[in-house]
Amino acid sequence: MIDLRSDTVTRPTPAMLASMTSAPTGDDVWGDDPTVLRLQAAMAERTGKEAALFFPSGTQSNLAALMAHCGRGDEYIVGQQAHTYKYEGGGAAVLGSIQPQPIDNAPDGSLPLAKIESAIKPIDDHFARTRLLALENTIGGKVLPAEYVSEAVGLARSRGLATHLDGARAFNAAVASGQPIAALCAPFDSISICFSKGLGAPVGSVLVGSKALIDSAHRWRKVLGGGMRQSGVLAAACLYALENNVERLADDHANAAHLAQALAQIEQVKVTSHATNMVFAEFPAEHCAPLEAWLKERGILTQMLYASRFVTHLDLTRADIDTFVASVKQYFAR
Ligand SMILES: *Cc1c(COP(=O)(O)O)cnc(C)c1O
């Protein structure tokens, strides 16, 4: 199958699986799984932070970070389109007793500084206590400009707020912008990074930050049911991804640019944006369901909506992209 629905669909390769089956393991709840410890040390070093913690998912990593930063009755400022607000089941409120204060994202994914400023509440018993600013990079595939990040974090800090980055695709941002991952992480108190997206691991996210923050997140991970045992098997896949699948993200970005350009040639398709490994395009509403079915019959998986998202990843070649585009053309030529 040619699967353009997400970069989460990649399968572990034989080499990745071999690294998993040969990984030394221990019991990570007892803190003695050597492969988990190795991944955490590697990520702390690579991101320039004091400590790192392995999680089963990015949702749990983000939530544990929010709970480490904010207590009951505190609030965090976050984008309407942010994963931690919109796509994580409201976990911060449901499980953390943390009030989200969502504000509209600008088209480039940033949160306008004036809106952040006016959302910060004064110390007053009427208000939740504003504690944290949470940004996302990449967001909708877009890389947040470095100058914007430093201004937004500077504003947050000047008002006494901590800062968290949902960096599920931070390595895509680093590769696309030519910044070292440590530079991208430097402004933030905590960063959550996914291995199950473009990096191609089957499972896993890592939260990085100060030792104190990670100690607190460690406690919340246990509370949230994220304490795992011989998880070195999973951490080995992430270490393999870290060593082998970071630089090649540039191929995914080139494939997405190629896809955007090829789709734009089709009269019925309107490409609205593309960045890093994502392409967004609009299709005539009446064609969405039949086109999705037509593609599926030809071994191509998409989620065809009026505004559709296509994501490139390491299981998609340039030839796969061309096959997809040719099938869309065929459909409209019938
Ligand atoms: C995928 C993703 C996450 C975490 O998702 P999980 O499926 O829980 O690993 C968080 N933020 C963003 C932006 C994501 O794309």
The ligand as an SDF file (V2000), in Angstrom:
LIG
                    3D

 15 15  0  0  0  0  0  0  0  0999 V2000
    1.4360   12.8680   16.9750 C   0  0  0  0  0  0  0  0  0  0  0  0
    1.5280   14.1190   17.7250 C   0  0  0  0  0  0  0  0  0  0  0  0
    1.5890   14.1300   19.1230 C   0  0  0  0  0  0  0  0  0  0  0  0
    1.5620   12.8920   19.9650 C   0  0  0  0  0  0  0  0  0  0  0  0
    0.7760   11.9050   19.5020 O   0  0  0  0  0  0  0  0  0  0  0  0
    0.8060   10.3790   19.9670 P   0  0  0  0  0  0  0  0  0  0  0  0
    0.0250    9.7320   18.8960 O   0  0  0  0  0  0  0  0  0  0  0  0
    0.1840   10.3580   21.2990 O   0  0  0  0  0  0  0  0  0  0  0  0
    2.2310    9.9210   20.0110 O   0  0  0  0  0  0  0  0  0  0  0  0
    1.7080   15.3440   19.7510 C   0  0  0  0  0  0  0  0  0  0  0  0
    1.7710   16.4800   19.0530 N   0  0  0  0  0  0  0  0  0  0  0  0
    1.7300   16.5160   17.7170 C   0  0  0  0  0  0  0  0  0  0  0  0
    1.8580   17.8220   17.0040 C   0  0  0  0  0  0  0  0  0  0  0  0
    1.6100   15.3340   17.0060 C   0  0  0  0  0  0  0  0  0  0  0  0
    1.5710   15.3610   15.6680 O   0  0  0  0  0  0  0  0  0  0  0  0
  1  2  1  0
  2  3  1  0
  2 14  2  0
  3  4  1  0
  3 10  2  0
  4  5  1  0
  5  6  1  0
  6  7  2  0
  6  8  1  0
  6  9  1  0
 10 11  1  0
 11 12  2  0
 12 13  1  0
 12 14  1  0
 14 15  1  0
M  END
$$$$
